[in-house]
């Protein structure tokens, strides 16, 4: 284990502050987003708000992808217009005094179909199960399986196409890696994401991501934004 993956209390506070900026930006976006806006307009507004709050940089290029574009985990915002009956996935992170935040929320525009609601519910249950598994001494593979099992049992396993999480610090992707092949074990005062997703070809994708501090009793979740399905 790289000892730098275990953070000091001061470092954890900076990570929490960076993540709080993301929560505030997301809350702002719930009032800002309208059908007919482009993905680029959404991403630009997220970045404007993060910088207005004092972010010195972005932890990564902001993701704002809608409709069929949301089935790309690392999709790039385009001039595609956001339409009613679509999902919009926003993955964002600020850098505050050198430390990164990282969160993802998926919202529906106008209305959600029964299929959209079903998939969202499965991802949310998977994410909550993953978070509930995180604590010091637990293997990263075990956390991945906790989330993955929910999605596989629901019949969507082939559409969960990435790992469940990663460490966060001065880099937005650090050790440990929470995936099915990881040999790593979680340690107290690491900061890790839990971010399962389902990505349906030619339809849509859903991802929900929180950033949490590992403790010996579970987690301290740095991400406060609502996770129940939001329909704008």
Residue pairs with C-beta under 8 A, 6 or more apart in sequence:
1 175
1 176
1 184
1 185
1 187
2 174
2 175
4 169
4 174
5 167
5 169
5 174
5 175
5 176
5 187
5 190
6 187
6 188
6 189
6 190
7 15
7 169
7 189
7 190
7 191
7 213
8 189
9 189
11 99
11 169
12 189
12 191
12 213
14 96
14 97
14 98
14 99
15 99
15 100
15 101
15 168
15 169
15 191
15 211
15 213
15 222
16 213
16 222
17 96
17 97
17 99
18 55
18 59
18 93
18 94
18 95
18 96
18 99
18 100
18 101
19 101
19 102
19 103
19 211
19 222
19 223
20 101
20 222
20 224
21 50
21 53
21 54
21 55
21 94
21 96
21 101
22 50
22 92
22 93
22 94
22 101
22 102
22 103
22 223
22 225
23 103
23 223
23 224
23 225
24 49
24 53
25 46
25 49
25 50
25 53
25 92
25 94
26 90
26 92
26 103
26 105
26 225
27 225
28 45
28 49
29 42
29 45
29 46
29 49
29 90
30 107
30 230
30 232
32 42
32 45
33 42
33 82
33 88
33 107
33 109
33 232
34 82
35 81
35 82
35 83
35 84
35 109
35 110
36 81
36 82
36 83
37 81
37 82
38 77
38 78
38 79
38 80
38 81
38 82
39 64
39 65
39 66
39 69
39 77
39 78
39 79
39 80
39 82
39 88
40 64
40 77
40 78
40 79
42 64
42 77
42 82
42 88
42 90
43 62
43 63
43 64
43 77
46 62
46 64
46 90
46 92
47 58
47 62
50 58
50 92
50 94
53 94
54 96
55 94
55 95
55 96
56 95
56 96
56 97
56 98
57 94
57 95
58 92
58 93
58 94
58 95
59 93
59 94
59 95
59 100
59 101
59 102
59 172
60 91
60 93
60 102
60 172
61 76
62 77
62 90
62 91
62 92
63 74
63 75
63 76
63 77
63 89
63 90
63 91
63 92
63 104
64 77
64 88
64 89
64 90
65 72
65 75
65 76
65 77
65 78
65 88
65 89
65 205
66 80
66 82
66 83
66 86
66 87
66 88
66 89
66 109
67 80
67 82
67 83
67 86
67 87
67 204
68 202
68 203
68 204
69 75
69 78
69 80
70 86
70 87
70 88
70 89
70 106
70 199
70 204
70 205
70 206
71 199
71 200
71 201
71 202
71 203
71 204
71 205
72 199
72 205
73 161
73 162
73 197
73 199
73 205
73 207
75 89
82 88
82 109
83 109
83 110
84 109
84 110
84 111
85 108
85 109
85 110
85 111
85 112
85 113
86 108
86 109
86 110
86 204
87 106
87 107
87 108
87 109
87 112
87 116
87 120
87 204
87 205
87 206
88 106
88 107
88 108
88 109
89 104
89 105
89 106
89 205
89 206
89 207
90 104
90 105
90 106
90 107
91 102
91 103
91 104
91 207
91 209
92 101
92 102
92 103
92 104
93 100
93 101
93 102
93 103
93 172
94 100
94 101
95 101
98 170
99 169
99 170
100 168
100 169
100 170
100 171
100 172
101 168
101 211
101 222
102 168
102 172
102 193
102 209
102 211
103 209
103 210
103 211
103 223
103 225
104 195
104 207
104 208
104 209
105 208
105 209
105 225
105 227
105 230
106 120
106 123
106 205
106 206
106 207
106 208
107 229
107 230
107 231
107 232
108 116
108 120
108 229
108 230
108 231
108 232
109 231
109 232
110 231
110 232
111 231
112 120
112 229
112 231
115 203
116 204
116 206
117 229
119 156
119 198
119 200
119 204
119 206
120 206
120 229
121 229
122 150
122 151
122 154
122 156
122 198
123 151
123 196
123 197
123 198
123 206
123 207
123 208
124 208
124 227
124 228
124 229
125 150
126 147
126 148
126 150
126 151
126 196
127 147
127 194
127 195
127 196
127 208
127 209
127 210
127 227
128 227
129 146
129 147
129 149
129 150
130 143
130 144
130 146
130 147
130 164
130 165
130 178
130 194
130 196
131 194
131 210
131 212
131 219
131 221
132 146
132 218
133 142
133 143
133 146
134 143
134 186
134 192
134 194
134 212
134 214
134 218
134 219
135 186
135 214
135 215
135 216
135 217
135 218
135 219
136 186
136 187
136 188
136 214
136 215
136 216
137 185
137 186
137 216
138 185
138 186
139 182
139 183
139 184
139 185
139 186
140 165
140 176
140 177
140 178
140 179
140 182
140 184
140 185
140 186
141 178
141 179
141 180
141 181
141 182
141 183
143 164
143 165
143 178
143 186
143 194
144 163
144 164
144 165
144 178
144 179
144 180
144 182
145 180
147 164
147 194
147 196
148 157
148 160
148 164
148 180
148 196
150 196
151 157
151 159
151 160
151 196
151 198
152 160
156 198
159 198
159 199
159 200
159 201
160 196
160 197
160 198
160 199
161 197
161 199
162 179
162 197
163 177
163 178
163 179
163 180
163 182
164 178
164 179
164 194
164 195
164 196
165 177
165 178
165 192
165 193
165 194
165 195
165 209
166 173
166 174
166 175
166 176
166 177
166 178
166 192
166 193
167 173
167 174
167 175
167 176
167 177
167 190
167 191
167 192
168 174
168 191
168 192
168 193
168 211
169 191
175 184
176 182
176 184
176 185
176 186
176 190
176 192
177 184
178 192
178 193
178 194
186 192
186 214
187 214
188 214
188 215
188 216
189 213
189 214
189 215
190 213
190 214
191 211
191 212
191 213
191 214
191 222
192 211
192 212
192 214
193 209
193 210
193 211
193 212
194 209
194 210
194 212
195 207
195 208
195 209
195 210
196 207
196 208
197 205
197 206
197 207
197 208
198 205
198 206
199 205
199 206
208 227
209 223
210 221
210 222
210 223
210 227
211 221
211 222
211 223
212 219
212 220
212 221
212 222
212 223
213 219
213 220
213 221
213 222
